[in-house]
Amino acid sequence: MRKSAFEGNILRLIRSEIQSELDHSPILQLEDRFGPFTVDERPGEQWISLRRKFGDKEDIKIEATMFDGSVPSSKSTSSDPQDVQLHITFIVNISKDDGETLEIMCSAWPDTIQISKFFVRKSSKNSPNAYIGPEFQEMEDELQDSVYRFLEERGISDDLAEFLHQYMKNKDKAEYIRWMETVKSYVEQK
């Protein structure tokens, strides 16, 4: 008897939380495109992929995490946890027919992208000890600017950062509700 009362209480709380989340802000339909990119949503995972072809020889794939960090908002002096800038990590792979891939590691802040590293990965996997170059911020400003322009030509710009933040906010809510539904189903099993 105690077990079923306990389970009934958990189920009531889970249902209440799901309803509260949906009442607060409903889940929007996730986009399947961003400009020339197709979006692979991966339900139940913390990643999404974006893909496109650029010109005749380049295949571009972007792998992006859900929110994976935050920093205090520069506009805020309060200690309110709502006054933070959320961070998303994403990796851009630009492959050519020769099997080599330019890999660019980036951050998406709410309205801007930031490159942290880039290197060429050979067709055979690089050894874990391969030299992959200096940190991006240590490079000459002119080189940094040209890499940002290179990405912009391929549709990877501050607009992508804004898209990722909107998309991941919705995905985070959808995944939370999906997770609660899974827990609810588990508790309901006899």
PEWOWO-V751213 format. One record per pair of residues at least 24 apart in sequence whose C-alpha atoms are under 10 Angstrom apart, sorted by the first residue. I is the first residue (numbers start at 1). J is the second residue. If there is no record, write none. Layout:
[[I J] [I J]]
This chain:
[[4 187] [4 188] [7 184] [7 187] [7 188] [8 187] [8 188] [10 183] [10 184] [10 187] [10 188] [11 180] [11 181] [11 183] [11 184] [11 185] [11 187] [11 188] [12 184] [13 184] [14 177] [14 180] [14 181] [14 183] [14 184] [15 180] [15 181] [15 184] [17 177] [17 180] [18 176] [18 177] [18 178] [18 180] [18 181] [19 177] [21 173] [21 174] [21 176] [21 177] [22 173] [22 174] [22 177] [25 170] [25 173] [26 170] [26 173] [26 174] [27 169] [27 170] [27 171] [27 172] [27 173] [27 174] [27 177] [28 167] [28 170] [28 171] [28 173] [28 174] [29 167] [29 170] [29 171] [29 174] [30 166] [30 167] [30 168] [30 170] [30 171] [30 174] [31 163] [31 167] [34 155] [34 159] [34 160] [34 163] [34 164] [35 155] [35 159] [35 160] [36 154] [36 155] [37 61] [37 62] [37 154] [37 155] [37 156] [39 63] [41 167] [41 171] [42 171] [43 171] [43 174] [43 175] [43 178] [44 171] [44 174] [44 175] [44 176] [44 178] [44 179] [45 171] [45 175] [46 168] [46 171] [46 172] [46 175] [47 89] [47 90] [47 168] [47 171] [48 90] [48 164] [48 167] [48 168] [48 171] [49 90] [49 91] [49 92] [50 92] [51 92] [51 93] [51 94] [52 94] [52 154] [52 155] [53 94] [53 95] [53 154] [54 94] [54 153] [54 154] [54 155] [55 154] [56 96] [56 97] [57 94] [57 95] [57 96] [57 97] [57 98] [58 93] [58 94] [58 95] [58 96] [58 97] [58 101] [58 154] [59 93] [59 94] [59 95] [59 96] [59 97] [59 101] [60 92] [60 93] [60 94] [60 95] [60 96] [60 101] [60 102] [60 103] [60 154] [60 155] [61 91] [61 92] [61 93] [61 94] [61 95] [61 103] [62 90] [62 91] [62 92] [62 93] [62 94] [62 103] [62 104] [62 105] [62 156] [63 89] [63 90] [63 91] [63 92] [63 93] [63 105] [64 88] [64 89] [64 90] [64 91] [64 92] [64 106] [64 107] [64 108] [64 164] [64 168] [65 89] [65 90] [65 91] [65 108] [65 164] [65 168] [66 90] [66 164] [66 165] [66 167] [66 168] [66 169] [66 171] [66 172] [67 108] [67 109] [67 164] [67 165] [67 168] [67 169] [67 171] [67 172] [70 109] [71 109] [85 109] [85 110] [85 111] [86 110] [86 165] [86 169] [87 113] [87 161] [87 165] [88 113] [88 161] [88 164] [88 165] [88 168] [89 113] [89 114] [90 114] [90 115] [90 161] [90 164] [91 115] [91 117] [91 118] [92 118] [92 151] [92 156] [93 118] [93 119] [93 120] [93 121] [94 120] [94 121] [94 151] [94 154] [95 120] [95 121] [95 123] [98 122] [98 123] [99 123] [99 124] [100 124] [100 125] [104 136] [104 147] [104 151] [105 136] [106 136] [107 161] [108 157] [108 158] [108 159] [108 160] [108 161] [108 162] [108 163] [108 164] [108 165] [109 158] [109 160] [109 161] [109 162] [109 164] [109 165] [110 158] [110 159] [110 160] [110 161] [110 162] [110 163] [110 164] [110 165] [110 166] [111 157] [111 158] [111 159] [111 160] [111 161] [111 162] [111 163] [111 164] [111 165] [112 157] [112 158] [112 159] [112 160] [112 161] [112 162] [113 148] [113 156] [113 157] [113 158] [113 159] [113 160] [113 161] [113 162] [114 148] [114 157] [114 158] [114 161] [115 144] [115 147] [115 148] [118 147]]
